[in-house]
Amino acid sequence: MEIIGIVLFIIGVIISFIYGIKLIIIAFQESILWGLLYLFLPFANLYFIITRWEKCRDSVFKILMSIPFLLVGAMLGSMQ
């Protein structure tokens, strides 16, 4: 069971990572300033996602869909 948990957790991390990078790319496509703000200013990423919801919606939902993989993977991976 631990192996399945680790695999599920890794899948969740990969999905989150890929679509997190996609959100950064969307911010940089808007402008270099938005990309830098997204990376370095706290809550600028949240403001960007809310104000540009149409562009960011798919990536946000895919990141949210990775949460069950992370949770189930963490639970199964920690079983002994």
Backbone hydrogen bonds in HBPLUS format (Angstrom, degrees):
<---DONOR---> <-ACCEPTOR-->    atom                        ^
c    i                          cat <-CA-CA->   ^        H-A-AA   ^      H-
h    n   atom  resd res      DA  || num        DHA   H-A  angle D-A-AA Bond
n    s   type  num  typ     dist DA aas  dist angle  dist       angle   num
A0005-GLY N   A0001-MET O   2.99 MM   4  6.25 159.6  2.03 151.2 157.0     1
A0006-ILE N   A0002-GLU O   2.89 MM   4  6.14 156.8  1.94 149.9 156.0     2
A0007-VAL N   A0003-ILE O   2.91 MM   4  6.13 162.1  1.94 152.4 157.2     3
A0008-LEU N   A0004-ILE O   2.90 MM   4  6.11 165.1  1.92 152.5 156.5     4
A0009-PHE N   A0005-GLY O   2.92 MM   4  6.06 159.0  1.96 146.9 153.1     5
A0010-ILE N   A0006-ILE O   2.91 MM   4  6.11 159.6  1.95 149.5 155.0     6
A0011-ILE N   A0007-VAL O   2.92 MM   4  6.17 156.6  1.98 150.3 156.8     7
A0012-GLY N   A0008-LEU O   2.99 MM   4  6.26 159.0  2.03 148.6 153.9     8
A0013-VAL N   A0009-PHE O   2.93 MM   4  6.23 154.8  2.00 149.8 156.9     9
A0014-ILE N   A0010-ILE O   2.91 MM   4  6.12 161.7  1.95 151.9 156.5    10
A0015-ILE N   A0011-ILE O   2.97 MM   4  6.20 165.1  1.99 153.7 157.4    11
A0016-SER N   A0012-GLY O   3.00 MM   4  6.14 167.7  2.01 148.5 152.2    12
A0017-PHE N   A0013-VAL O   2.85 MM   4  5.97 158.8  1.89 149.5 156.0    13
A0018-ILE N   A0014-ILE O   2.93 MM   4  6.07 169.3  1.94 155.5 157.6    14
A0019-TYR N   A0015-ILE O   3.13 MM   4  6.29 174.7  2.13 156.0 157.4    15
A0020-GLY N   A0016-SER O   2.85 MM   4  5.81 137.3  2.03 140.3 152.3    16
A0021-ILE N   A0017-PHE O   2.96 MM   4  6.15 156.3  2.02 149.4 154.7    17
A0022-LYS N   A0018-ILE O   3.00 MM   4  6.30 146.9  2.11 138.1 148.1    18
A0023-LEU N   A0019-TYR O   3.08 MM   4  6.25 146.9  2.20 133.7 140.8    19
A0024-ILE N   A0020-GLY O   3.14 MM   4  6.48 150.7  2.23 142.1 149.8    20
A0025-ILE N   A0021-ILE O   2.91 MM   4  6.24 154.7  1.98 150.9 157.9    21
A0026-ILE N   A0022-LYS O   2.95 MM   4  6.24 154.6  2.01 146.9 153.5    22
A0027-ALA N   A0023-LEU O   3.02 MM   4  6.29 154.5  2.08 145.6 152.0    23
A0028-PHE N   A0024-ILE O   2.97 MM   4  6.29 157.3  2.02 150.5 156.5    24
A0029-GLN N   A0025-ILE O   2.85 MM   4  6.07 142.4  1.99 146.4 157.5    25
A0030-GLU N   A0026-ILE O   3.14 MM   4  6.41 139.0  2.31 140.3 150.2    26
A0030-GLU N   A0027-ALA O   3.21 MM   3  5.20 128.8  2.48  94.1 106.9    27
A0031-SER N   A0027-ALA O   3.28 MM   4  6.66 163.4  2.31 150.4 152.2    28
A0035-GLY N   A0031-SER O   3.06 MM   4  6.35 156.1  2.12 146.2 153.0    29
A0036-LEU N   A0032-ILE O   2.96 MM   4  6.24 160.1  2.00 152.9 157.3    30
A0037-LEU N   A0033-LEU O   2.85 MM   4  6.07 161.1  1.89 152.5 158.5    31
A0038-TYR N   A0034-TRP O   2.79 MM   4  5.86 158.8  1.83 147.3 153.4    32
A0039-LEU N   A0035-GLY O   3.12 MM   4  6.34 148.7  2.22 140.3 147.9    33
A0040-PHE N   A0036-LEU O   2.90 MM   4  6.02 161.6  1.94 154.4 159.1    34
A0041-LEU N   A0037-LEU O   2.93 MM   4  5.02 160.3  1.97 135.6 139.7    35
A0044-ALA N   A0041-LEU O   3.11 MM   3  5.52 162.9  2.14 128.7 132.3    36
A0047-TYR N   A0043-PHE O   3.07 MM   4  6.29 162.4  2.10 145.7 150.0    37
A0048-PHE N   A0044-ALA O   2.83 MM   4  5.98 158.8  1.88 147.1 153.5    38
A0049-ILE N   A0045-ASN O   2.96 MM   4  6.13 162.5  1.99 147.8 152.0    39
A0050-ILE N   A0046-LEU O   2.99 MM   4  6.19 161.8  2.02 150.3 155.2    40
A0051-THR N   A0047-TYR O   2.92 MM   4  6.04 167.2  1.93 154.0 157.7    41
A0052-ARG N   A0048-PHE O   2.96 MM   4  5.92 133.5  2.18 143.7 154.8    42
A0055-LYS N   A0052-ARG O   3.10 MM   3  5.67 128.3  2.38 112.6 124.2    43
A0056-CYS N   A0052-ARG O   3.13 MM   4  6.32 152.0  2.22 149.7 158.2    44
A0057-ARG N   A0053-TRP O   2.80 MM   4  5.36 135.6  2.00 156.1 158.7    45
A0060-VAL N   A0056-CYS O   3.02 MM   4  6.17 163.6  2.05 162.8 168.1    46
A0061-PHE N   A0057-ARG O   2.95 MM   4  6.18 165.8  1.97 158.9 162.2    47
A0062-LYS N   A0058-ASP O   3.01 MM   4  6.22 151.9  2.10 145.7 153.6    48
A0063-ILE N   A0059-SER O   2.95 MM   4  6.19 149.3  2.05 145.6 153.8    49
A0064-LEU N   A0060-VAL O   2.92 MM   4  6.22 156.5  1.98 148.8 155.6    50
A0065-MET N   A0061-PHE O   2.86 MM   4  6.08 140.5  2.01 138.9 150.1    51
A0066-SER N   A0063-ILE O   3.07 MM   3  5.22 144.7  2.20  99.6 110.2    52
A0067-ILE N   A0064-LEU O   3.23 MM   3  5.49 154.5  2.30 104.7 112.0    53
A0070-LEU N   A0066-SER O   3.08 MM   4  6.43 157.2  2.13 152.7 159.4    54
A0071-LEU N   A0067-ILE O   2.85 MM   4  6.12 165.4  1.87 162.1 165.8    55
A0072-VAL N   A0068-PRO O   2.88 MM   4  5.89 171.3  1.88 152.9 155.5    56
A0073-GLY N   A0069-PHE O   2.87 MM   4  5.71 153.4  1.94 139.1 148.0    57
A0074-ALA N   A0070-LEU O   2.87 MM   4  5.94 151.5  1.95 140.7 148.5    58
A0075-MET N   A0071-LEU O   2.93 MM   4  6.19 157.2  1.99 148.9 155.1    59
A0076-LEU N   A0072-VAL O   2.86 MM   4  6.04 171.0  1.87 156.6 159.1    60
A0077-GLY N   A0073-GLY O   2.81 MM   4  5.69 152.4  1.88 141.0 149.9    61
A0078-SER N   A0074-ALA O   3.15 MM   4  6.07 133.4  2.38 134.0 143.0    62
A0079-MET N   A0076-LEU O   3.32 MM   3  5.41 159.2  2.37 101.8 107.9    63
